[in-house]
Structure formats: C-alpha cells, structure tokens
Amino acid sequence: MKCPFCGSLDTQVVETRLSEDGASIRRRRRCAKCDKRFTTYETADIRLPQVVKANGIREEFSEAKLREGFRRALHKRAVSAELVDEAVAQILQKLLTLGEREIPSRELGEMVMNALRKLDKVAYIRFASVYRSFQDVDDFRDAIRDLDK
C-alpha cells in the first residue's frame, strides 16, 4: 500500500480490526520511510451489472431508479416500506447471483413485475400498463386475467 504522505510503497500493517457490521476490515499502517501512520479499509468489490436498454444504450444499474419504480407503482397502496425493502434486496441479490456484467432492461422489468405481483396486484397492473405500453382496455383485461392464473 502506497503511503499517502510520502508515496513510499514500503508500508506495514500495525493493527487489523473487523468492522462492527463485519462488512469491512480496518487496517492501521505505518510507513517505513516517513514513519507516519494511516488507516485503510478493505471491502468486497461487488459490482452490479450494467442495464442494456431496448435501444442498445448501456447504463449503470441504479438502485434509486429501482426504488422509484416501486414507489410509483405502489403510490397510495397499503404496502409497508419493509416489504418494499425486502423486494428490492431480493432483486439486488438475484442480480449479484447472476454474475453477469450486463442485464437487459426487459429482464430487470420482469423481476420488478414479479415482485409487485406478490406485493400488490393493483401496483402490478399499474407497473405493467406502463412497462408493457398498454394501448387499450383489452390489454388491461388480459393482464388482469393473467393475475388469476
């Protein structure tokens, strides 16, 4: 590890501690050249896949966008924040488990629809109507029929 003070690569670990949540390791280091001490943190480097839109444009996955999709679909619906957090966490876990560098937006949308279907059927229909670009009442009828299956 390079010393932030003098730039020397000759540093030694003096102390190592696990963080309270267990998600990172804190290391105290000492530079052999300038004898100054500094702290580093080691965490797992977990990357979510890029989202590939229908038009081919790639963008970074955004948990904020995912949550906003749930928020809009669940507007004025009696679904607790804890259930939404669980659904978001499950989708994030699925994305990590896939281990892919890219995911089509279509596949991500289906994950959201499946989660909403379990949480609230009205929210599912709301999301599906925008996501699948419903054109008329028949599209709504078909979606509602699919819910009964």
WOPE-V424224 format. One record per backbone hydrogen bond with DSSP energy under -0.5 kcal/mol. CO is the residue of the C=O (numbers start at 1). NH is the residue of the N-H. If there is no record, write none. Layout:
BEGIN
CO;NH / CO;NH
END
This chain:
BEGIN
3;7 / 8;3 / 9;11 / 10;32 / 12;30 / 15;28 / 17;26 / 19;22 / 23;44 / 24;19 / 25;42 / 26;17 / 27;29 / 27;40 / 28;14 / 28;15 / 29;38 / 30;12 / 31;35 / 36;31 / 38;29 / 40;27 / 41;43 / 42;25 / 44;46 / 45;47 / 50;52 / 50;103 / 51;53 / 51;59 / 52;105 / 53;56 / 57;53 / 59;51 / 62;66 / 63;67 / 64;68 / 65;69 / 66;70 / 67;71 / 68;72 / 69;73 / 70;74 / 72;75 / 74;77 / 77;79 / 80;84 / 81;85 / 82;86 / 83;87 / 84;88 / 85;89 / 86;90 / 87;91 / 88;92 / 89;93 / 90;94 / 91;95 / 92;96 / 93;97 / 94;98 / 95;99 / 101;50 / 103;52 / 104;107 / 104;108 / 105;109 / 106;110 / 107;111 / 108;112 / 109;113 / 110;114 / 111;115 / 112;116 / 113;117 / 114;118 / 115;119 / 116;120 / 120;124 / 121;125 / 122;126 / 123;127 / 124;128 / 125;129 / 126;130 / 127;131 / 128;132 / 129;134 / 130;133 / 136;139 / 136;140 / 137;141 / 138;142 / 139;143 / 140;144 / 141;145 / 142;146 / 143;147 / 144;148 / 145;148 / 145;149 / 146;149
END
